[in-house]
């Protein structure tokens, strides 16, 4: 059986993938979406979210693109990769 931290990491990865499954989102919007789904039961901190996003991007599961947000600032928007890990 894996370590508890592996379980938490895998769960966070799945939550991120679910949050961006319909449309690309920037980090703050991903955290808000997860909070919408789970309310106060589960809140993702930036110290966990951004390393997870970078890890998923390095694995090829998601891709990132700099775009303007609704407020006009630049942010990295994350979306699912077309083929994910099979592209490697």
PDB file of N, CA, C and O in Angstrom:
ATOM      1  N   UNK A   1       0.845  -1.179   0.000  1.00  0.00           N
ATOM      2  CA  UNK A   1       0.000   0.000   0.000  1.00  0.00           C
ATOM      3  C   UNK A   1       0.890   1.242   0.000  1.00  0.00           C
ATOM      4  O   UNK A   1       1.932   1.252   0.656  1.00  0.00           O
ATOM      5  N   UNK A   2       0.494   2.288  -0.726  1.00  0.00           N
ATOM      6  CA  UNK A   2       1.268   3.513  -0.823  1.00  0.00           C
ATOM      7  C   UNK A   2       1.221   4.327   0.455  1.00  0.00           C
ATOM      8  O   UNK A   2       0.415   4.075   1.351  1.00  0.00           O
ATOM      9  N   UNK A   3       2.101   5.305   0.516  1.00  0.00           N
ATOM     10  CA  UNK A   3       2.140   6.217   1.660  1.00  0.00           C
ATOM     11  C   UNK A   3       0.903   7.113   1.641  1.00  0.00           C
ATOM     12  O   UNK A   3       0.339   7.357   0.574  1.00  0.00           O
ATOM     13  N   UNK A   4       0.472   7.606   2.806  1.00  0.00           N
ATOM     14  CA  UNK A   4      -0.674   8.528   2.834  1.00  0.00           C
ATOM     15  C   UNK A   4      -0.464   9.756   1.952  1.00  0.00           C
ATOM     16  O   UNK A   4      -1.417  10.254   1.352  1.00  0.00           O
ATOM     17  N   UNK A   5       0.768  10.250   1.865  1.00  0.00           N
ATOM     18  CA  UNK A   5       1.011  11.421   1.018  1.00  0.00           C
ATOM     19  C   UNK A   5       0.791  11.107  -0.457  1.00  0.00           C
ATOM     20  O   UNK A   5       0.385  11.984  -1.220  1.00  0.00           O
ATOM     21  N   UNK A   6       1.054   9.858  -0.871  1.00  0.00           N
ATOM     22  CA  UNK A   6       0.778   9.455  -2.254  1.00  0.00           C
ATOM     23  C   UNK A   6      -0.714   9.490  -2.548  1.00  0.00           C
ATOM     24  O   UNK A   6      -1.134   9.886  -3.635  1.00  0.00           O
ATOM     25  N   UNK A   7      -1.515   9.070  -1.565  1.00  0.00           N
ATOM     26  CA  UNK A   7      -2.962   9.088  -1.714  1.00  0.00           C
ATOM     27  C   UNK A   7      -3.460  10.518  -1.856  1.00  0.00           C
ATOM     28  O   UNK A   7      -4.283  10.806  -2.725  1.00  0.00           O
ATOM     29  N   UNK A   8      -2.972  11.408  -1.015  1.00  0.00           N
ATOM     30  CA  UNK A   8      -3.374  12.816  -1.069  1.00  0.00           C
ATOM     31  C   UNK A   8      -2.950  13.425  -2.399  1.00  0.00           C
ATOM     32  O   UNK A   8      -3.731  14.133  -3.035  1.00  0.00           O
ATOM     33  N   UNK A   9      -1.718  13.153  -2.824  1.00  0.00           N
ATOM     34  CA  UNK A   9      -1.219  13.687  -4.090  1.00  0.00           C
ATOM     35  C   UNK A   9      -2.062  13.179  -5.253  1.00  0.00           C
ATOM     36  O   UNK A   9      -2.427  13.963  -6.129  1.00  0.00           O
ATOM     37  N   UNK A  10      -2.375  11.904  -5.283  1.00  0.00           N
ATOM     38  CA  UNK A  10      -3.194  11.344  -6.355  1.00  0.00           C
ATOM     39  C   UNK A  10      -4.599  11.910  -6.364  1.00  0.00           C
ATOM     40  O   UNK A  10      -5.177  12.149  -7.424  1.00  0.00           O
ATOM     41  N   UNK A  11      -5.145  12.123  -5.173  1.00  0.00           N
ATOM     42  CA  UNK A  11      -6.479  12.715  -5.071  1.00  0.00           C
ATOM     43  C   UNK A  11      -6.474  14.140  -5.593  1.00  0.00           C
ATOM     44  O   UNK A  11      -7.378  14.530  -6.333  1.00  0.00           O
ATOM     45  N   UNK A  12      -5.472  14.922  -5.221  1.00  0.00           N
ATOM     46  CA  UNK A  12      -5.365  16.296  -5.700  1.00  0.00           C
ATOM     47  C   UNK A  12      -5.228  16.325  -7.218  1.00  0.00           C
ATOM     48  O   UNK A  12      -5.847  17.154  -7.885  1.00  0.00           O
ATOM     49  N   UNK A  13      -4.423  15.429  -7.758  1.00  0.00           N
ATOM     50  CA  UNK A  13      -4.271  15.355  -9.217  1.00  0.00           C
ATOM     51  C   UNK A  13      -5.624  15.124  -9.892  1.00  0.00           C
ATOM     52  O   UNK A  13      -5.951  15.788 -10.876  1.00  0.00           O
ATOM     53  N   UNK A  14      -6.397  14.195  -9.368  1.00  0.00           N
ATOM     54  CA  UNK A  14      -7.715  13.909  -9.956  1.00  0.00           C
ATOM     55  C   UNK A  14      -8.662  15.102  -9.836  1.00  0.00           C
ATOM     56  O   UNK A  14      -9.421  15.390 -10.760  1.00  0.00           O
ATOM     57  N   UNK A  15      -8.616  15.786  -8.709  1.00  0.00           N
ATOM     58  CA  UNK A  15      -9.462  16.974  -8.532  1.00  0.00           C
ATOM     59  C   UNK A  15      -9.102  18.057  -9.537  1.00  0.00           C
ATOM     60  O   UNK A  15      -9.983  18.715 -10.090  1.00  0.00           O
ATOM     61  N   UNK A  16      -7.814  18.239  -9.772  1.00  0.00           N
ATOM     62  CA  UNK A  16      -7.371  19.233 -10.751  1.00  0.00           C
ATOM     63  C   UNK A  16      -7.844  18.846 -12.148  1.00  0.00           C
ATOM     64  O   UNK A  16      -8.372  19.679 -12.884  1.00  0.00           O
ATOM     65  N   UNK A  17      -7.655  17.587 -12.507  1.00  0.00           N
ATOM     66  CA  UNK A  17      -8.075  17.131 -13.833  1.00  0.00           C
ATOM     67  C   UNK A  17      -9.583  17.304 -14.024  1.00  0.00           C
ATOM     68  O   UNK A  17     -10.040  17.687 -15.101  1.00  0.00           O
ATOM     69  N   UNK A  18     -10.342  17.021 -12.978  1.00  0.00           N
ATOM     70  CA  UNK A  18     -11.796  17.208 -13.049  1.00  0.00           C
ATOM     71  C   UNK A  18     -12.146  18.684 -13.206  1.00  0.00           C
ATOM     72  O   UNK A  18     -13.039  19.036 -13.977  1.00  0.00           O
ATOM     73  N   UNK A  19     -11.443  19.543 -12.476  1.00  0.00           N
ATOM     74  CA  UNK A  19     -11.747  20.980 -12.508  1.00  0.00           C
ATOM     75  C   UNK A  19     -11.500  21.592 -13.885  1.00  0.00           C
ATOM     76  O   UNK A  19     -12.177  22.548 -14.264  1.00  0.00           O
ATOM     77  N   UNK A  20     -10.544  21.059 -14.633  1.00  0.00           N
ATOM     78  CA  UNK A  20     -10.242  21.629 -15.953  1.00  0.00           C
ATOM     79  C   UNK A  20     -10.798  20.782 -17.094  1.00  0.00           C
ATOM     80  O   UNK A  20     -10.485  21.029 -18.259  1.00  0.00           O
ATOM     81  N   UNK A  21     -11.611  19.794 -16.770  1.00  0.00           N
ATOM     82  CA  UNK A  21     -12.101  18.885 -17.813  1.00  0.00           C
ATOM     83  C   UNK A  21     -13.024  19.562 -18.818  1.00  0.00           C
ATOM     84  O   UNK A  21     -13.072  19.145 -19.975  1.00  0.00           O
ATOM     85  N   UNK A  22     -13.753  20.585 -18.412  1.00  0.00           N
ATOM     86  CA  UNK A  22     -14.693  21.239 -19.329  1.00  0.00           C
ATOM     87  C   UNK A  22     -14.097  22.434 -20.057  1.00  0.00           C
ATOM     88  O   UNK A  22     -14.434  22.696 -21.212  1.00  0.00           O
ATOM     89  N   UNK A  23     -13.206  23.162 -19.380  1.00  0.00           N
ATOM     90  CA  UNK A  23     -12.593  24.343 -20.004  1.00  0.00           C
ATOM     91  C   UNK A  23     -11.299  24.685 -19.282  1.00  0.00           C
ATOM     92  O   UNK A  23     -11.133  24.349 -18.109  1.00  0.00           O
ATOM     93  N   UNK A  24     -10.380  25.355 -19.977  1.00  0.00           N
ATOM     94  CA  UNK A  24      -9.137  25.768 -19.328  1.00  0.00           C
ATOM     95  C   UNK A  24      -9.414  26.741 -18.183  1.00  0.00           C
ATOM     96  O   UNK A  24     -10.319  27.572 -18.256  1.00  0.00           O
ATOM     97  N   UNK A  25      -8.616  26.617 -17.128  1.00  0.00           N
ATOM     98  CA  UNK A  25      -8.755  27.500 -15.971  1.00  0.00           C
ATOM     99  C   UNK A  25      -7.365  27.860 -15.454  1.00  0.00           C
ATOM    100  O   UNK A  25      -6.413  27.095 -15.607  1.00  0.00           O
ATOM    101  N   UNK A  26      -7.267  29.046 -14.837  1.00  0.00           N
ATOM    102  CA  UNK A  26      -6.015  29.414 -14.176  1.00  0.00           C
ATOM    103  C   UNK A  26      -6.054  28.873 -12.752  1.00  0.00           C
ATOM    104  O   UNK A  26      -7.100  28.425 -12.283  1.00  0.00           O
ATOM    105  N   UNK A  27      -4.922  28.916 -12.070  1.00  0.00           N
ATOM    106  CA  UNK A  27      -4.787  28.290 -10.756  1.00  0.00           C
ATOM    107  C   UNK A  27      -5.841  28.701  -9.755  1.00  0.00           C
ATOM    108  O   UNK A  27      -6.441  27.851  -9.097  1.00  0.00           O
ATOM    109  N   UNK A  28      -6.074  30.001  -9.631  1.00  0.00           N
ATOM    110  CA  UNK A  28      -7.063  30.488  -8.662  1.00  0.00           C
ATOM    111  C   UNK A  28      -8.454  29.941  -8.996  1.00  0.00           C
ATOM    112  O   UNK A  28      -9.200  29.561  -8.094  1.00  0.00           O
ATOM    113  N   UNK A  29      -8.805  29.898 -10.280  1.00  0.00           N
ATOM    114  CA  UNK A  29     -10.113  29.379 -10.697  1.00  0.00           C
ATOM    115  C   UNK A  29     -10.222  27.876 -10.426  1.00  0.00           C
ATOM    116  O   UNK A  29     -11.303  27.379 -10.113  1.00  0.00           O
ATOM    117  N   UNK A  30      -9.114  27.161 -10.543  1.00  0.00           N
ATOM    118  CA  UNK A  30      -9.120  25.729 -10.235  1.00  0.00           C
ATOM    119  C   UNK A  30      -9.406  25.526  -8.749  1.00  0.00           C
ATOM    120  O   UNK A  30     -10.228  24.687  -8.382  1.00  0.00           O
ATOM    121  N   UNK A  31      -8.732  26.288  -7.900  1.00  0.00           N
ATOM    122  CA  UNK A  31      -8.954  26.187  -6.458  1.00  0.00           C
ATOM    123  C   UNK A  31     -10.397  26.539  -6.105  1.00  0.00           C
ATOM    124  O   UNK A  31     -11.008  25.875  -5.268  1.00  0.00           O
ATOM    125  N   UNK A  32     -10.944  27.576  -6.735  1.00  0.00           N
ATOM    126  CA  UNK A  32     -12.328  27.977  -6.476  1.00  0.00           C
ATOM    127  C   UNK A  32     -13.301  26.892  -6.932  1.00  0.00           C
ATOM    128  O   UNK A  32     -14.294  26.632  -6.251  1.00  0.00           O
ATOM    129  N   UNK A  33     -13.035  26.262  -8.062  1.00  0.00           N
ATOM    130  CA  UNK A  33     -13.912  25.205  -8.570  1.00  0.00           C
ATOM    131  C   UNK A  33     -13.939  24.022  -7.597  1.00  0.00           C
ATOM    132  O   UNK A  33     -15.001  23.473  -7.307  1.00  0.00           O
ATOM    133  N   UNK A  34     -12.762  23.638  -7.098  1.00  0.00           N
ATOM    134  CA  UNK A  34     -12.693  22.543  -6.132  1.00  0.00           C
ATOM    135  C   UNK A  34     -13.472  22.925  -4.874  1.00  0.00           C
ATOM    136  O   UNK A  34     -14.172  22.093  -4.297  1.00  0.00           O
ATOM    137  N   UNK A  35     -13.351  24.171  -4.454  1.00  0.00           N
ATOM    138  CA  UNK A  35     -14.079  24.644  -3.282  1.00  0.00           C
ATOM    139  C   UNK A  35     -15.588  24.639  -3.540  1.00  0.00           C
ATOM    140  O   UNK A  35     -16.362  24.328  -2.635  1.00  0.00           O
ATOM    141  N   UNK A  36     -16.019  24.980  -4.760  1.00  0.00           N
ATOM    142  CA  UNK A  36     -17.441  24.941  -5.102  1.00  0.00           C
ATOM    143  C   UNK A  36     -17.985  23.521  -4.971  1.00  0.00           C
ATOM    144  O   UNK A  36     -19.094  23.310  -4.481  1.00  0.00           O
ATOM    145  N   UNK A  37     -17.200  22.567  -5.412  1.00  0.00           N
ATOM    146  CA  UNK A  37     -17.643  21.174  -5.397  1.00  0.00           C
ATOM    147  C   UNK A  37     -17.730  20.646  -3.964  1.00  0.00           C
ATOM    148  O   UNK A  37     -18.700  19.980  -3.602  1.00  0.00           O
ATOM    149  N   UNK A  38     -16.713  20.945  -3.151  1.00  0.00           N
ATOM    150  CA  UNK A  38     -16.624  20.343  -1.829  1.00  0.00           C
ATOM    151  C   UNK A  38     -16.939  21.285  -0.672  1.00  0.00           C
ATOM    152  O   UNK A  38     -16.983  20.846   0.477  1.00  0.00           O
ATOM    153  N   UNK A  39     -17.158  22.557  -0.946  1.00  0.00           N
ATOM    154  CA  UNK A  39     -17.465  23.509   0.115  1.00  0.00           C
ATOM    155  C   UNK A  39     -16.320  23.635   1.096  1.00  0.00           C
ATOM    156  O   UNK A  39     -15.152  23.632   0.705  1.00  0.00           O
ATOM    157  N   UNK A  40     -16.651  23.745   2.354  1.00  0.00           N
ATOM    158  CA  UNK A  40     -15.635  23.919   3.398  1.00  0.00           C
ATOM    159  C   UNK A  40     -14.920  22.612   3.755  1.00  0.00           C
ATOM    160  O   UNK A  40     -13.932  22.623   4.490  1.00  0.00           O
ATOM    161  N   UNK A  41     -15.417  21.498   3.238  1.00  0.00           N
ATOM    162  CA  UNK A  41     -14.833  20.199   3.567  1.00  0.00           C
ATOM    163  C   UNK A  41     -13.413  20.085   3.032  1.00  0.00           C
ATOM    164  O   UNK A  41     -12.552  19.491   3.680  1.00  0.00           O
ATOM    165  N   UNK A  42     -13.160  20.647   1.859  1.00  0.00           N
ATOM    166  CA  UNK A  42     -11.853  20.527   1.228  1.00  0.00           C
ATOM    167  C   UNK A  42     -11.453  21.855   0.616  1.00  0.00           C
ATOM    168  O   UNK A  42     -12.153  22.401  -0.237  1.00  0.00           O
ATOM    169  N   UNK A  43     -10.319  22.366   1.062  1.00  0.00           N
ATOM    170  CA  UNK A  43      -9.766  23.582   0.484  1.00  0.00           C
ATOM    171  C   UNK A  43      -8.336  23.297   0.070  1.00  0.00           C
ATOM    172  O   UNK A  43      -7.558  22.747   0.850  1.00  0.00           O
ATOM    173  N   UNK A  44      -7.987  23.667  -1.146  1.00  0.00           N
ATOM    174  CA  UNK A  44      -6.656  23.423  -1.669  1.00  0.00           C
ATOM    175  C   UNK A  44      -5.822  24.683  -1.478  1.00  0.00           C
ATOM    176  O   UNK A  44      -6.195  25.764  -1.934  1.00  0.00           O
ATOM    177  N   UNK A  45      -4.706  24.532  -0.809  1.00  0.00           N
ATOM    178  CA  UNK A  45      -3.801  25.659  -0.582  1.00  0.00           C
ATOM    179  C   UNK A  45      -2.869  25.830  -1.776  1.00  0.00           C
ATOM    180  O   UNK A  45      -2.559  24.862  -2.471  1.00  0.00           O
ATOM    181  N   UNK A  46      -2.421  27.064  -2.013  1.00  0.00           N
ATOM    182  CA  UNK A  46      -1.525  27.347  -3.132  1.00  0.00           C
ATOM    183  C   UNK A  46      -0.240  26.533  -3.050  1.00  0.00           C
ATOM    184  O   UNK A  46       0.314  26.137  -4.076  1.00  0.00           O
ATOM    185  N   UNK A  47       0.235  26.282  -1.830  1.00  0.00           N
ATOM    186  CA  UNK A  47       1.457  25.504  -1.643  1.00  0.00           C
ATOM    187  C   UNK A  47       1.333  24.063  -2.087  1.00  0.00           C
ATOM    188  O   UNK A  47       2.344  23.389  -2.284  1.00  0.00           O
ATOM    189  N   UNK A  48       0.115  23.578  -2.248  1.00  0.00           N
ATOM    190  CA  UNK A  48      -0.129  22.232  -2.774  1.00  0.00           C
ATOM    191  C   UNK A  48      -0.568  22.275  -4.234  1.00  0.00           C
ATOM    192  O   UNK A  48      -0.197  21.413  -5.030  1.00  0.00           O
ATOM    193  N   UNK A  49      -1.365  23.289  -4.575  1.00  0.00           N
ATOM    194  CA  UNK A  49      -1.938  23.367  -5.917  1.00  0.00           C
ATOM    195  C   UNK A  49      -0.882  23.572  -7.000  1.00  0.00           C
ATOM    196  O   UNK A  49      -0.834  22.815  -7.969  1.00  0.00           O
ATOM    197  N   UNK A  50      -0.049  24.577  -6.845  1.00  0.00           N
ATOM    198  CA  UNK A  50       0.883  24.904  -7.923  1.00  0.00           C
ATOM    199  C   UNK A  50       1.949  23.839  -8.155  1.00  0.00           C
ATOM    200  O   UNK A  50       2.279  23.569  -9.310  1.00  0.00           O
ATOM    201  N   UNK A  51       2.503  23.222  -7.111  1.00  0.00           N
ATOM    202  CA  UNK A  51       3.402  22.087  -7.388  1.00  0.00           C
ATOM    203  C   UNK A  51       2.693  20.943  -8.114  1.00  0.00           C
ATOM    204  O   UNK A  51       3.286  20.284  -8.968  1.00  0.00           O
ATOM    205  N   UNK A  52       1.419  20.710  -7.771  1.00  0.00           N
ATOM    206  CA  UNK A  52       0.661  19.655  -8.454  1.00  0.00           C
ATOM    207  C   UNK A  52       0.441  20.012  -9.920  1.00  0.00           C
ATOM    208  O   UNK A  52       0.556  19.148 -10.790  1.00  0.00           O
ATOM    209  N   UNK A  53       0.125  21.279 -10.202  1.00  0.00           N
ATOM    210  CA  UNK A  53      -0.046  21.710 -11.595  1.00  0.00           C
ATOM    211  C   UNK A  53       1.245  21.529 -12.386  1.00  0.00           C
ATOM    212  O   UNK A  53       1.216  21.055 -13.522  1.00  0.00           O
ATOM    213  N   UNK A  54       2.362  21.899 -11.797  1.00  0.00           N
ATOM    214  CA  UNK A  54       3.649  21.748 -12.485  1.00  0.00           C
ATOM    215  C   UNK A  54       3.976  20.269 -12.706  1.00  0.00           C
ATOM    216  O   UNK A  54       4.492  19.896 -13.759  1.00  0.00           O
ATOM    217  N   UNK A  55       3.677  19.437 -11.720  1.00  0.00           N
ATOM    218  CA  UNK A  55       3.927  18.001 -11.846  1.00  0.00           C
ATOM    219  C   UNK A  55       3.087  17.399 -12.978  1.00  0.00           C
ATOM    220  O   UNK A  55       3.597  16.627 -13.789  1.00  0.00           O
ATOM    221  N   UNK A  56       1.805  17.754 -13.029  1.00  0.00           N
ATOM    222  CA  UNK A  56       0.928  17.241 -14.090  1.00  0.00           C
ATOM    223  C   UNK A  56       1.361  17.746 -15.464  1.00  0.00           C
ATOM    224  O   UNK A  56       1.252  17.034 -16.462  1.00  0.00           O
ATOM    225  N   UNK A  57       1.851  18.978 -15.502  1.00  0.00           N
ATOM    226  CA  UNK A  57       2.342  19.525 -16.773  1.00  0.00           C
ATOM    227  C   UNK A  57       3.600  18.782 -17.224  1.00  0.00           C
ATOM    228  O   UNK A  57       3.745  18.473 -18.407  1.00  0.00           O
ATOM    229  N   UNK A  58       4.497  18.499 -16.303  1.00  0.00           N
ATOM    230  CA  UNK A  58       5.723  17.768 -16.645  1.00  0.00           C
ATOM    231  C   UNK A  58       5.423  16.346 -17.101  1.00  0.00           C
ATOM    232  O   UNK A  58       6.120  15.809 -17.962  1.00  0.00           O
ATOM    233  N   UNK A  59       4.395  15.738 -16.530  1.00  0.00           N
ATOM    234  CA  UNK A  59       4.000  14.381 -16.931  1.00  0.00           C
ATOM    235  C   UNK A  59       3.288  14.363 -18.281  1.00  0.00           C
ATOM    236  O   UNK A  59       3.112  13.300 -18.876  1.00  0.00           O
ATOM    237  N   UNK A  60       2.878  15.536 -18.768  1.00  0.00           N
ATOM    238  CA  UNK A  60       2.191  15.603 -20.051  1.00  0.00           C
ATOM    239  C   UNK A  60       0.686  15.425 -19.957  1.00  0.00           C
ATOM    240  O   UNK A  60       0.023  15.287 -20.985  1.00  0.00           O
ATOM    241  N   UNK A  61       0.132  15.425 -18.759  1.00  0.00           N
ATOM    242  CA  UNK A  61      -1.305  15.240 -18.589  1.00  0.00           C
ATOM    243  C   UNK A  61      -2.076  16.520 -18.847  1.00  0.00           C
ATOM    244  O   UNK A  61      -3.225  16.485 -19.287  1.00  0.00           O
ATOM    245  N   UNK A  62      -1.436  17.655 -18.571  1.00  0.00           N
ATOM    246  CA  UNK A  62      -2.064  18.949 -18.820  1.00  0.00           C
ATOM    247  C   UNK A  62      -1.075  19.832 -19.574  1.00  0.00           C
ATOM    248  O   UNK A  62       0.126  19.566 -19.602  1.00  0.00           O
ATOM    249  N   UNK A  63      -1.603  20.873 -20.175  1.00  0.00           N
ATOM    250  CA  UNK A  63      -0.754  21.856 -20.844  1.00  0.00           C
ATOM    251  C   UNK A  63      -1.138  23.237 -20.325  1.00  0.00           C
ATOM    252  O   UNK A  63      -2.245  23.443 -19.827  1.00  0.00           O
ATOM    253  N   UNK A  64      -0.213  24.173 -20.448  1.00  0.00           N
ATOM    254  CA  UNK A  64      -0.450  25.517 -19.927  1.00  0.00           C
ATOM    255  C   UNK A  64      -0.185  26.545 -21.016  1.00  0.00           C
ATOM    256  O   UNK A  64       0.686  26.365 -21.867  1.00  0.00           O
ATOM    257  N   UNK A  65      -0.956  27.625 -20.970  1.00  0.00           N
ATOM    258  CA  UNK A  65      -0.811  28.700 -21.944  1.00  0.00           C
ATOM    259  C   UNK A  65      -1.100  30.020 -21.232  1.00  0.00           C
ATOM    260  O   UNK A  65      -2.090  30.139 -20.510  1.00  0.00           O
ATOM    261  N   UNK A  66      -0.229  31.010 -21.440  1.00  0.00           N
ATOM    262  CA  UNK A  66      -0.441  32.330 -20.849  1.00  0.00           C
ATOM    263  C   UNK A  66      -1.538  33.055 -21.624  1.00  0.00           C
ATOM    264  O   UNK A  66      -1.498  33.148 -22.851  1.00  0.00           O
ATOM    265  N   UNK A  67      -2.525  33.571 -20.873  1.00  0.00           N
ATOM    266  CA  UNK A  67      -3.629  34.323 -21.472  1.00  0.00           C
ATOM    267  C   UNK A  67      -4.061  35.422 -20.509  1.00  0.00           C
ATOM    268  O   UNK A  67      -3.670  35.430 -19.342  1.00  0.00           O
ATOM    269  N   UNK A  68      -4.869  36.347 -21.011  1.00  0.00           N
ATOM    270  CA  UNK A  68      -5.437  37.383 -20.156  1.00  0.00           C
ATOM    271  C   UNK A  68      -6.637  36.824 -19.399  1.00  0.00           C
ATOM    272  O   UNK A  68      -7.434  36.059 -19.942  1.00  0.00           O
ATOM    273  N   UNK A  69      -6.749  37.224 -18.130  1.00  0.00           N
ATOM    274  CA  UNK A  69      -7.915  36.848 -17.328  1.00  0.00           C
ATOM    275  C   UNK A  69      -9.033  37.846 -17.584  1.00  0.00           C
ATOM    276  O   UNK A  69      -8.883  38.781 -18.370  1.00  0.00           O
ATOM    277  N   UNK A  70     -10.156  37.633 -16.910  1.00  0.00           N
ATOM    278  CA  UNK A  70     -11.297  38.541 -17.033  1.00  0.00           C
ATOM    279  C   UNK A  70     -10.938  39.953 -16.571  1.00  0.00           C
ATOM    280  O   UNK A  70     -11.520  40.934 -17.034  1.00  0.00           O
ATOM    281  N   UNK A  71      -9.972  40.045 -15.651  1.00  0.00           N
ATOM    282  CA  UNK A  71      -9.568  41.350 -15.113  1.00  0.00           C
ATOM    283  C   UNK A  71      -8.440  41.989 -15.911  1.00  0.00           C
ATOM    284  O   UNK A  71      -8.001  43.091 -15.585  1.00  0.00           O
ATOM    285  N   UNK A  72      -7.969  41.313 -16.950  1.00  0.00           N
ATOM    286  CA  UNK A  72      -6.945  41.870 -17.817  1.00  0.00           C
ATOM    287  C   UNK A  72      -5.511  41.534 -17.430  1.00  0.00           C
ATOM    288  O   UNK A  72      -4.581  41.969 -18.109  1.00  0.00           O
ATOM    289  N   UNK A  73      -5.310  40.780 -16.369  1.00  0.00           N
ATOM    290  CA  UNK A  73      -3.941  40.405 -16.016  1.00  0.00           C
ATOM    291  C   UNK A  73      -3.581  39.076 -16.688  1.00  0.00           C
ATOM    292  O   UNK A  73      -4.460  38.298 -17.057  1.00  0.00           O
ATOM    293  N   UNK A  74      -2.293  38.833 -16.838  1.00  0.00           N
ATOM    294  CA  UNK A  74      -1.809  37.590 -17.438  1.00  0.00           C
ATOM    295  C   UNK A  74      -1.807  36.472 -16.401  1.00  0.00           C
ATOM    296  O   UNK A  74      -1.414  36.678 -15.253  1.00  0.00           O
ATOM    297  N   UNK A  75      -2.246  35.297 -16.815  1.00  0.00           N
ATOM    298  CA  UNK A  75      -2.220  34.119 -15.948  1.00  0.00           C
ATOM    299  C   UNK A  75      -2.019  32.886 -16.816  1.00  0.00           C
ATOM    300  O   UNK A  75      -2.357  32.880 -17.999  1.00  0.00           O
ATOM    301  N   UNK A  76      -1.472  31.858 -16.217  1.00  0.00           N
ATOM    302  CA  UNK A  76      -1.295  30.590 -16.910  1.00  0.00           C
ATOM    303  C   UNK A  76      -2.603  29.817 -16.823  1.00  0.00           C
ATOM    304  O   UNK A  76      -3.091  29.533 -15.729  1.00  0.00           O
ATOM    305  N   UNK A  77      -3.168  29.480 -17.971  1.00  0.00           N
ATOM    306  CA  UNK A  77      -4.394  28.697 -18.025  1.00  0.00           C
ATOM    307  C   UNK A  77      -4.023  27.245 -18.326  1.00  0.00           C
ATOM    308  O   UNK A  77      -3.233  26.959 -19.226  1.00  0.00           O
ATOM    309  N   UNK A  78      -4.608  26.348 -17.556  1.00  0.00           N
ATOM    310  CA  UNK A  78      -4.302  24.925 -17.679  1.00  0.00           C
ATOM    311  C   UNK A  78      -5.474  24.207 -18.334  1.00  0.00           C
ATOM    312  O   UNK A  78      -6.637  24.484 -18.041  1.00  0.00           O
ATOM    313  N   UNK A  79      -5.141  23.274 -19.231  1.00  0.00           N
ATOM    314  CA  UNK A  79      -6.161  22.459 -19.885  1.00  0.00           C
ATOM    315  C   UNK A  79      -5.636  21.042 -20.025  1.00  0.00           C
ATOM    316  O   UNK A  79      -4.435  20.799 -19.911  1.00  0.00           O
ATOM    317  N   UNK A  80      -6.538  20.114 -20.271  1.00  0.00           N
ATOM    318  CA  UNK A  80      -6.126  18.729 -20.471  1.00  0.00           C
ATOM    319  C   UNK A  80      -5.331  18.606 -21.758  1.00  0.00           C
ATOM    320  O   UNK A  80      -5.631  19.274 -22.747  1.00  0.00           O
ATOM    321  N   UNK A  81      -4.319  17.753 -21.743  1.00  0.00           N
ATOM    322  CA  UNK A  81      -3.574  17.463 -22.966  1.00  0.00           C
ATOM    323  C   UNK A  81      -4.441  16.598 -23.867  1.00  0.00           C
ATOM    324  O   UNK A  81      -5.312  15.869 -23.393  1.00  0.00           O
ATOM    325  N   UNK A  82      -4.202  16.683 -25.144  1.00  0.00           N
ATOM    326  CA  UNK A  82      -4.997  15.909 -26.102  1.00  0.00           C
ATOM    327  C   UNK A  82      -4.813  14.426 -25.855  1.00  0.00           C
ATOM    328  O   UNK A  82      -5.783  13.670 -25.811  1.00  0.00           O
ATOM    329  N   UNK A  83      -3.584  14.017 -25.695  1.00  0.00           N
ATOM    330  CA  UNK A  83      -3.307  12.585 -25.549  1.00  0.00           C
ATOM    331  C   UNK A  83      -2.736  12.248 -24.182  1.00  0.00           C
ATOM    332  O   UNK A  83      -2.632  11.070 -23.838  1.00  0.00           O
ATOM    333  N   UNK A  84      -2.369  13.233 -23.408  1.00  0.00           N
ATOM    334  CA  UNK A  84      -1.808  12.998 -22.093  1.00  0.00           C
ATOM    335  C   UNK A  84      -0.475  12.267 -22.173  1.00  0.00           C
ATOM    336  O   UNK A  84       0.346  12.578 -23.036  1.00  0.00           O
ATOM    337  N   UNK A  85      -0.247  11.306 -21.292  1.00  0.00           N
ATOM    338  CA  UNK A  85       1.033  10.630 -21.218  1.00  0.00           C
ATOM    339  C   UNK A  85       1.398   9.836 -22.475  1.00  0.00           C
ATOM    340  O   UNK A  85       2.574   9.541 -22.685  1.00  0.00           O
ATOM    341  N   UNK A  86       0.430   9.488 -23.307  1.00  0.00           N
ATOM    342  CA  UNK A  86       0.751   8.691 -24.495  1.00  0.00           C
ATOM    343  C   UNK A  86       1.488   9.508 -25.540  1.00  0.00           C
ATOM    344  O   UNK A  86       2.025   8.939 -26.491  1.00  0.00           O
ATOM    345  N   UNK A  87       1.530  10.841 -25.392  1.00  0.00           N
ATOM    346  CA  UNK A  87       2.221  11.695 -26.351  1.00  0.00           C
ATOM    347  C   UNK A  87       3.738  11.585 -26.217  1.00  0.00           C
ATOM    348  O   UNK A  87       4.469  11.987 -27.123  1.00  0.00           O
ATOM    349  N   UNK A  88       4.214  11.052 -25.109  1.00  0.00           N
ATOM    350  CA  UNK A  88       5.650  10.970 -24.871  1.00  0.00           C
ATOM    351  C   UNK A  88       6.300   9.889 -25.707  1.00  0.00           C
ATOM    352  O   UNK A  88       7.512   9.689 -25.624  1.00  0.00           O
TER     353      UNK A  88
END
